[in-house]
Amino acid sequence: MDLAPPRSARARTDTAARPLEAAAVRSWDAADPLRDFRERFELPPDVVYLDGNSLGALPRSTRERLAQVISAEWGMGLIRSWNDSDWIGAPRRVGDKIARLIGAQPGEVIVADSTSANLYKLIHVALAARPDRSEILSEPGNFPSDLYVIEGALRATPGRVLRLEPAERIADCISENTALVVLTHVHYKSASVHDMRAITARAHEHGALVIWDLSHSAGAVEVDVGACNVDMAVGCGYKYLNGGPGAPAYLFVARRHQATAVSPLSGWMGHGRPFDFVDRYEPARGIERFLCGTPPILGVLSLECGVDLLLEAGAAQLQAKSRRLSELFIALVQEMCSDSGLRLLSPADASARGSHLAYAHPHGYAIMRALIDRGVIGDFRAPDALRFGFTPLYLRYADIWTAVITLRDVLRTQCWSEPRYAARAAVT
Ligand SMILES: Cc1ncc(COP(=O)(O)O)c(C=O)c1O
C-alpha cells in the first residue's frame, strides 16, 4: 500500500505528497455509505479521534435532547416527568433498542448501573443456578474489573474458586466442575475475539453457564446472542454506544433464565410493585428485576441517542467499515513505521479481532502522550500498549492516514522523549 497524506495532514509532515494515492483514500471516503454520520457528531476540527473504544464522541442529537430534557422535562415537568415523559420506562425502552444491536429479543436487555455492577449481579444468578459446581473459569488478562468482580462474588459465596486459563485452552477446560465461564468477547487490549458460539455450546454440553462481556463488541462488531444461545451478557454504554462519560451499562438475560434469576442487589426499582412500598422483596416479572436503584435518567437518555444512531447505521455496515479502517491502519504502519519498535499485539487477521488495534512499544506511554499533543487521540494500556480504536460511525479513511503519518513523525523525531511525556496521568 502506498498512500499520500490527505490535505489536512500535509501541514504537519515533511513527506512529499503522492496525490494519486491520497486521492485513493479520499475516494474511499467519498464512497463510504456511512460518511454522512460524521456530521452528526461534535468533533474538534484538528483531532483524529481514535479513542471511541474508551469514550465515544458526542452525538449532536444528545446535546439537543439533553437540553430539552433539562429545560422542559426536568425544569418544567419536575417529578411529573417520571410518568409524563416515561422516564420510568427508559431503562427498558433503551434496553430493547440495545437488544436489536446484539441479537436479543425485546424484554431481554435492560439499562442499569455499571458493567461491573451488572456482572456482579449475573455472577450471583449463575452461581445460584449451579450450586454444586466449584469453578468459575476465565482467562488471565481479562478486563481487570471483571476479574476483581469475580473475586468479590466468590468472597460472598465461599467454597468456589476462580480458575484462569489461557484463551486458547478455555473451551477444553470446561468440565462438570464448571459453574460459569466469564469472558470478554472482544479483548479490551489485544482486540482478539472469542468464538462466542463454540464456547457457549461447549459450556452447555457440560451443563455450565456463560456470561459474555460485550463492552468492546456492541456497536463495533456483529453480535448475535440469540443465535449463539447466550445465557447472559453485560456491556458498557460509554464506548461504541456513545452514551457519554460514565453512561449507564446494560445487561442481557435470556428469557429462559429470567423467572428463576434473582438479583443479589434487590433494590426497589427491581421490585414488581415498587410504589406499593411493601416490606418484602418480590422481583419484577421480567428483565426489570435486574434494576436496583433509581435509574440515572440523563445518562439513560444520552445513551438512547447514541444507540439510535447505531441502529440507523446497521451492524453489517459498521463491521465492514471498522475492518477496512483497521486494515488500512495496519498497512500504513507497516509501510511507514517499520523498524520503529512497534509490535502488533492484535490478531493480523481482521476476522479474528474487534474494532481496535494494540501495538506494544517500550516507550508506549510517552509516544501516546506525544501523539495526543499532536491531535491524534488514542490511549495507553499498561504495561506497554498503544491502543487505537476505529469507530466506523465518525472516522474517515483520511483520518487513518493522518494518524499514521503523525505516528511516524513522532517515532522518527523521538519527540516523545521530552520529559513532559513521561509523567503518568491518573487516567491513561
Ligand atoms: C471489557 C470491559 N469490561 C468492563 C469494563 C468496566 O465497565 P464499567 O466501568 O462500566 O464497570 C470495561 C471498561 O473499560 C471494559 O473495557
Ligand as a Chemical Component Dictionary entry (heavy atoms), coordinates in Angstrom:
data_LIG
# 
_chem_comp.id                   LIG 
_chem_comp.type                 NON-POLYMER 
_chem_comp.pdbx_formal_charge   0 
_chem_comp.three_letter_code    LIG 
# 
loop_
_chem_comp_atom.comp_id 
_chem_comp_atom.atom_id 
_chem_comp_atom.alt_atom_id 
_chem_comp_atom.type_symbol 
_chem_comp_atom.charge 
_chem_comp_atom.model_Cartn_x 
_chem_comp_atom.model_Cartn_y 
_chem_comp_atom.model_Cartn_z 
_chem_comp_atom.pdbx_ordinal 
LIG C1 C1 C 0 -14.275 -5.154 28.821 1  
LIG C2 C2 C 0 -14.675 -4.241 29.919 2  
LIG N1 N1 N 0 -15.433 -4.710 30.914 3  
LIG C3 C3 C 0 -15.818 -3.930 31.933 4  
LIG C4 C4 C 0 -15.451 -2.603 31.984 5  
LIG C5 C5 C 0 -15.859 -1.770 33.159 6  
LIG O1 O1 O 0 -17.006 -1.087 32.871 7  
LIG P1 P1 P 0 -17.700 -0.176 33.989 8  
LIG O2 O2 O 0 -16.787 0.981  34.225 9  
LIG O3 O3 O 0 -18.997 0.210  33.349 10 
LIG O4 O4 O 0 -17.896 -1.005 35.189 11 
LIG C6 C6 C 0 -14.676 -2.063 30.958 12 
LIG C7 C7 C 0 -14.265 -0.651 30.992 13 
LIG O5 O5 O 0 -13.491 -0.156 30.245 14 
LIG C8 C8 C 0 -14.273 -2.911 29.909 15 
LIG O6 O6 O 0 -13.493 -2.461 28.913 16 
# 
loop_
_chem_comp_bond.comp_id 
_chem_comp_bond.atom_id_1 
_chem_comp_bond.atom_id_2 
_chem_comp_bond.value_order 
_chem_comp_bond.pdbx_ordinal 
LIG C1 C2 SING 1  
LIG C2 N1 SING 2  
LIG C2 C8 DOUB 3  
LIG N1 C3 DOUB 4  
LIG C3 C4 SING 5  
LIG C4 C5 SING 6  
LIG C4 C6 DOUB 7  
LIG C5 O1 SING 8  
LIG O1 P1 SING 9  
LIG P1 O2 DOUB 10 
LIG P1 O3 SING 11 
LIG P1 O4 SING 12 
LIG C6 C7 SING 13 
LIG C6 C8 SING 14 
LIG C7 O5 DOUB 15 
LIG C8 O6 SING 16 
# 
